[in-house]
Amino acid sequence: MKLLKHIKGIAKSMFKEIFYLGWTLAGTGLVLITLSSSTLTYGIWISAAGLALHLVSIMFDYFDGEQNG
């Protein structure tokens, strides 16, 4: 049950952060639609990597808060 509690907490934190990142993600999408060819591919990879790193940092923050709280 504790694992399920952690999964729910992480999912809630990630959805909240994606909601907060809405304008940033929209701006990224706007820039990406103006790109073409290999530049578009690089832009997608860089954007995906940045989002993934952000979401991983949310998991670390969640577990840090659980240990300290």
N, C-alpha and C positions, 0 to 999 in steps of 0.2 A: 504494500500500500504506500510505503514511503517513496518508492520509485515512481508510482503513478502521480503522487503529489508533486514530485520534482518535474516530471514531464509536463504536467498541467501548468506549473509555475513558469517554466521556460517558454512554453507555447504562448502563454498570456503575455509575457514580457516581449517576445518577438513580434507578436501581432500589434502590440502597443507601439513598439519602435517603428514598425513598417508604416503604421498610421501617422506617426510623427514625421517620418521621412517622406511623406507623400509629395510635398512640393519639390524636394530634391530629386526624387525618382522621376517625377513628371518632367523636370528640367533636363534630366539625363536623357529621357526618352525623346524629348524635343531635339536635343543636339544629335542624338543617334540617327534620327530620321533624315537629317541633312547630310549625313556622311554616305560614302559609297565605297565599294570594293574592299580592299584590304584595310583601309582606315576604319570602315564600319566594323569589320571583324575584330580589330584591335580594340575599338571602343566598347564593343559588347563584352569582350573578355575582361577588360580593365574594370568595367562597371560591375560585372558579375563577381569578380574577385573582391572589389571594394565592399559590395553588399555582403558577401560571405564572411569577410573579415569582421564587419560590423556585427553581424548576427552571432558570430563566435564570441566576440567580446561581450555581448549581452549575456551569453551563457556563463562566462567567467564572472561577470558582475553579479549574476543571480546566485551562483554558488558562494561567492564571497559574502554577499549579504546574508545568506542562510547561515554561514558559519559565524559571522559576527553578530547576527541578530538573534 
